[in-house]
Amino acid sequence: MIITAMHHPDLLAKRKDLGLDENEDVVALCRLGCKPRALQDVLLLAAHMPEFYPPISAPTLRKLARDLRDVLQRMTKTTPSLTLPFARDLADGSIAIEPVPTGGDLHVSPELTADLSRKADAYDGLARLCAKRMIPTRAQFKMLAYLWPVFYVEERTGRPHYEKVANLLGFVEIVKNEKQLMKGLVAAKSTLPPVVFWMKQSLPFIENVAFYL
């Protein structure tokens, strides 16, 4: 869900250059393994992502799955349609046989059926993960978003470098000192490991997005 929320248009619009390429903390961390654009992006995500993380829950996701299956069933029942061969005259005088759905724009293709069925299955799967508390809630993620740069720096350099990260967080108006980051990281790993897991899982994706944008 974290990666899904990253595609929110309003969040993408907040991507900007913080002008930190020459910052001494950024330079030092990049020498140790961080990527400059990814480091900048993870700072921006820490500041803005909580606004766009969806308020998901197991009941909401199950209802989405049921709604999709119900709509698909109603569509095929209301406007049954087949794909049949039809002859079409070509400019050179020959005739082409091509498949045309009898329902026109109301035709529910096998591809659409399969796609909506996959989405319904995916929502059911997410619901099961939510029920097992394996996906962070909006409140949990909002509480720990400021640690995202710490996770990134720790993953890429082998150490959290609290002081440097605390300095950089100030550029996105997150005020945390070294001690607060240290205590927050320890608490997150011990009390909310699923949230930490998902935040770390997103790091390679963030690096890929930073490379292409």
Secondary structure, 3 states (H helix, E strand, C coil): CHHHHCCCHHHHHCCCCCCCCCCHHHHHHHHCCCCHHHHHHHHHHHHHHHHCCCCCCHHHHHHHHHHHHHHHHHHHHHCCCCEEEEEEECCCCCEEEEEEECCHHHCCCHHHHHHHHHHHHHHHHHHHHHHCCCCCCHHHHHHHHHHHHHHHHHHHHCCCCHHHHHHHHHHHCCCCCHHHHHHHHHHHHHHCHHHHHHHHHCHHHHHHHHHHC
